[in-house]
Amino acid sequence: MSTDDLAAKIHRGAMVVDAHADTLAEVAHGAFALGRENQVGHWDIPRARLGNVGVQFFTVTDFAPHVPRAMELVDFAYRQIAAFPEDLRLITRYEDILDARNEGKIGMLLSIEGGEALGGELGLLRNFHRLGVRAMGLTWNRRNELADGVLDARSKGGLSEFGAQVVAEMESLGMLVDVSHLSEPGFWDVDAIANRPYIASHSNARALCDHPRNLTDSQIRAIAARGGVIGINFCPEFLSEEGNATIEDVISHIDYIARLAGVEHVGLGSDFDGISHTPKGLESVARLPQITRELLGRGYGEDAILAILGGNFLRVLEACMKPAAAAHNIPSTHQ
């Protein structure tokens, strides 16, 4: 069997999980349509089918992650599911992922990018959970009520008291804690209080590209020690200091994290439709099979490739999506 044929076979058998895309906001803004193949944007249903996506994390916030906008995008997500019932299924339990695969549908997992969407109220986190949100990045790049973002870290602040309550409540509810965009002190606060695996949904290795959005070796090892996963971001500025990148740069970041922390702790977090341009060779979600081909070329075996493509995130989802038996012992003043 040729390399191309073997890569195609492996990719067809994979449960591909992409832990970050901003597509819903772009579609809601009218940039393109979700249900037809487009010449603009990075993700739509026909191209996701070509990429064999099984689970896609979709953010329900954009550059204005306040409460009304987040609620609007949750509503928009439900309307897209209603519009394409043969293609999309909302993921609220791990079992939904298995059902979606059996039904031939793409699992849609809703994620908040930036805790500003909570409006400083823990009750809103619980309401977002009731509406189906199952992951949240604590900050975007700037400071909010939870913590400092990675580009607003001059005060060297970590989690606020409210931020610590949010992490505890997320774990209790069965939501994934996402540390992408979080300041380093905030990251280490999460690591100190987390009782479950946490993720960096769309971050890369700072050793290969010295950008503040990327993770240090110590952070990568800490995520791995907790059983978490790092989703490789396709943003060229996070892949290469020259600002231009190819699919080989994506593979290099996968390879670096796999060698540093173990192949079981790296996955995909494309940031499709949240980045202005993509690496050459990964122009849209339809090109994801090329990652499989490149990994084969780097000497990765089938089991490792299946883990990177989605198995690692599936492991964390299975571990984290069940509500905890008891909440953390952190008193809350935000009821």
C-alpha positions in Angstrom: 0.0 0.0 0.0 1.4 3.4 -0.9 1.9 6.1 1.7 -1.0 8.1 0.2 -3.3 5.1 0.4 -2.3 4.3 3.9 -2.8 7.9 5.0 -6.2 8.0 3.5 -7.2 4.7 5.2 -6.0 5.9 8.6 -7.7 9.3 8.3 -11.0 7.7 7.3 -10.9 5.5 10.4 -10.0 8.4 12.7 -12.3 10.3 15.0 -10.9 13.8 14.2 -11.4 16.3 17.0 -10.6 20.0 16.5 -10.6 21.8 19.8 -11.1 25.4 18.5 -12.8 27.2 15.6 -14.4 30.6 15.5 -16.7 29.7 12.6 -20.0 30.3 14.2 -19.3 34.0 14.7 -18.2 34.4 11.1 -21.3 32.7 9.8 -23.5 34.7 12.1 -21.9 37.9 10.8 -22.8 36.8 7.2 -19.3 36.1 6.0 -20.3 32.7 4.5 -22.8 29.9 4.9 -22.3 26.8 7.0 -24.2 24.4 4.8 -22.5 24.8 1.4 -18.9 24.6 0.3 -17.4 28.1 0.3 -14.4 29.8 -1.4 -14.0 32.0 1.7 -13.6 31.0 5.3 -12.0 27.9 6.6 -14.9 25.6 7.9 -18.2 24.6 6.5 -20.1 21.3 6.6 -19.0 20.0 3.1 -15.4 20.8 3.7 -15.6 19.3 7.3 -16.8 16.1 5.7 -13.8 16.0 3.5 -11.6 16.5 6.5 -13.5 13.7 8.3 -14.2 15.9 11.4 -16.0 14.0 14.1 -16.1 16.6 16.9 -15.6 20.3 16.4 -15.3 22.8 19.3 -17.1 26.0 18.3 -16.7 29.2 20.2 -19.9 31.0 21.1 -18.1 34.3 21.8 -16.3 36.7 19.5 -14.3 39.9 20.0 -17.1 41.2 22.1 -17.5 38.3 24.6 -20.1 40.0 26.8 -23.2 38.2 28.0 -25.8 39.2 25.3 -23.4 38.3 22.5 -22.6 34.9 24.0 -26.3 34.2 24.4 -26.9 35.3 20.8 -24.3 32.9 19.5 -25.6 30.0 21.6 -29.0 30.6 20.0 -27.4 30.8 16.6 -25.6 27.4 17.2 -29.0 25.8 18.0 -30.5 27.3 14.9 -27.7 25.9 12.8 -28.3 22.4 14.3 -32.0 22.8 13.5 -31.1 23.8 9.9 -28.8 20.9 9.3 -30.1 18.0 11.5 -28.6 15.4 9.2 -25.1 16.8 9.7 -24.8 18.3 13.2 -25.4 17.0 16.7 -24.9 19.0 19.9 -22.5 17.3 22.3 -23.5 17.6 25.9 -22.4 14.2 27.2 -19.6 11.9 26.1 -22.1 9.4 24.9 -23.3 12.1 22.4 -20.0 11.8 20.6 -20.5 8.1 20.1 -24.1 8.6 18.9 -23.0 11.3 16.5 -20.5 9.0 15.0 -23.0 6.2 14.6 -25.4 8.6 13.0 -22.8 10.0 10.6 -23.0 13.4 12.1 -20.4 16.0 13.2 -20.5 16.6 16.9 -20.7 20.3 17.8 -19.2 21.1 21.2 -19.9 24.7 22.4 -17.1 26.6 24.1 -16.8 30.1 25.5 -13.6 32.0 24.7 -13.2 34.5 27.5 -14.9 34.5 30.9 -16.2 38.1 30.3 -19.3 36.2 29.0 -20.1 35.3 32.7 -20.6 39.0 33.6 -18.9 38.2 37.0 -21.7 35.9 38.0 -21.3 32.2 38.8 -24.9 31.6 38.1 -24.4 32.5 34.4 -21.8 29.8 34.2 -24.4 27.3 35.3 -26.9 28.7 32.9 -24.4 28.4 30.0 -23.9 24.8 31.1 -27.7 24.2 31.0 -27.7 25.6 27.5 -25.1 23.0 26.4 -21.7 24.8 26.7 -19.1 22.3 27.8 -15.8 24.2 27.7 -14.5 27.6 28.5 -11.2 29.5 28.0 -10.9 31.6 31.2 -9.6 34.7 29.3 -9.0 36.0 25.9 -5.9 38.2 25.6 -7.0 40.8 28.1 -7.8 40.9 31.8 -11.3 40.1 33.0 -13.0 39.2 36.3 -11.4 35.8 36.3 -7.7 36.5 35.6 -5.2 38.3 33.4 -4.9 37.4 29.8 -1.6 36.6 28.2 -1.3 40.0 26.5 -2.4 42.0 29.6 -0.2 40.5 32.2 1.9 43.5 33.3 0.6 43.2 36.9 1.7 39.5 36.9 -1.7 38.6 38.3 -3.1 35.1 38.4 -6.6 33.9 39.0 -8.9 36.2 41.0 -11.0 34.7 43.8 -13.9 34.6 41.3 -11.6 32.9 38.8 -10.8 30.1 41.3 -14.5 29.7 42.0 -15.2 29.4 38.3 -12.6 26.7 37.8 -14.0 24.7 40.7 -17.6 25.1 39.4 -16.5 24.1 35.9 -15.0 20.9 37.1 -18.0 20.2 39.3 -20.4 20.7 36.3 -18.3 18.6 33.9 -16.9 21.4 31.8 -13.4 21.5 30.3 -11.1 24.2 31.7 -9.1 25.8 28.8 -5.9 27.7 29.6 -5.2 29.0 26.1 -4.8 32.9 26.3 -4.3 32.8 30.0 -1.4 34.6 31.7 1.4 32.4 33.1 0.6 33.2 36.7 -3.0 32.4 36.0 -1.9 29.1 34.3 0.0 28.1 37.4 -3.0 28.9 39.6 -5.2 26.6 37.5 -2.5 23.9 37.7 -2.4 24.2 41.5 -6.2 23.9 42.1 -7.3 21.6 39.2 -8.5 18.2 40.2 -9.2 17.0 36.6 -7.3 17.2 33.3 -7.4 20.6 31.7 -6.6 21.6 28.1 -4.9 24.3 26.1 -7.3 24.2 23.2 -5.2 26.2 20.7 -1.6 26.9 21.7 1.8 25.9 20.5 5.4 25.4 21.8 7.2 28.6 22.7 10.6 26.8 22.2 9.9 26.7 18.5 8.2 30.1 18.2 8.8 32.7 20.9 5.3 34.2 21.1 3.5 35.0 24.3 0.5 33.0 23.2 2.6 29.8 23.1 3.4 27.5 26.0 6.8 27.1 27.8 8.2 23.6 28.2 7.2 23.8 31.9 3.6 24.6 31.0 3.5 21.8 28.5 4.9 19.3 31.0 2.3 20.5 33.6 -0.6 20.0 31.3 0.7 16.5 30.5 1.2 15.7 34.2 -2.5 16.5 34.7 -3.5 14.2 31.8 -4.5 17.1 29.6 -4.0 17.9 25.9 -2.6 20.8 23.9 -4.3 21.5 20.6 -1.9 22.8 18.0 -2.9 26.2 16.6 -2.6 26.8 12.9 -2.0 30.6 13.2 1.2 31.2 11.2 2.4 33.8 13.8 2.3 31.1 16.5 4.0 28.6 14.3 7.0 30.5 13.0 8.7 33.7 14.1 8.8 34.8 10.4 5.0 35.0 10.4 4.8 32.6 7.4 4.2 28.9 7.9 3.5 25.6 6.2 2.0 22.3 7.2 5.5 21.2 8.1 5.6 23.8 10.9 2.4 22.4 12.3 3.9 18.9 12.3 7.1 20.3 13.9 5.0 21.7 16.9 3.2 18.3 17.2 6.5 16.5 17.1 8.1 18.8 19.7 5.3 18.4 22.2 5.0 14.7 21.6 8.7 14.2 22.3 8.7 16.5 25.3 5.5 15.4 27.0 4.3 12.3 25.2 2.2 11.7 22.1 -0.9 11.3 24.3 -0.9 15.0 25.1 -1.0 16.7 21.7 -4.0 17.2 19.4 -5.5 19.7 17.0 -6.8 23.2 17.8 -6.9 24.9 14.4 -8.3 28.3 15.2 -10.0 28.1 11.8 -12.0 31.3 11.0 -10.3 33.0 13.9 -7.0 33.5 12.0 -6.5 35.8 9.0 -4.5 33.3 7.0 -3.5 29.7 7.4 -0.3 27.6 6.9 0.4 26.6 3.3 -1.1 23.2 2.9 -3.8 23.7 5.5 -6.0 26.2 3.7 -9.2 24.8 5.2 -10.7 22.0 7.2 -10.8 19.9 4.0 -7.0 19.7 4.1 -6.8 17.9 7.5 -6.0 14.6 5.8 -2.7 16.1 4.9 -1.7 16.1 8.5 -2.1 12.3 8.6 0.1 12.0 5.5 2.8 14.2 7.0 2.8 12.4 10.3 3.3 9.1 8.5 6.2 10.7 6.7 7.7 11.6 10.1 7.6 8.0 11.2 4.4 8.1 13.4 2.5 4.8 13.6 -1.2 4.4 13.2 -2.0 4.4 16.9 -0.1 7.6 17.5 -1.7 9.3 14.5 -5.2 8.3 15.7 -4.4 9.7 19.2 -3.2 13.0 17.8 -6.1 13.4 15.4 -8.6 13.0 18.1 -8.1 10.1 20.5 -6.3 12.3 23.1 -9.1 14.9 23.3 -11.7 12.1 23.4 -9.9 10.7 26.5 -10.1 14.0 28.2 -13.7 14.6 27.2 -14.6 11.2 28.7 -12.8 12.0 31.9 -14.1 15.5 32.4 -17.7 15.7 31.0 -19.3 13.7 33.8 -20.2 16.0 36.7 -18.0 15.6 39.8 -19.4 13.8 42.8 -18.9 16.8 45.0 -18.1 20.5 44.4 -14.7 21.8 45.4 -14.5 23.4 48.8 -14.2 27.0 47.6 -16.8 29.2 49.1 -18.7 31.3 46.6 -20.1 34.8 47.0 -21.5 34.8 43.4 -24.7 32.8 43.7 
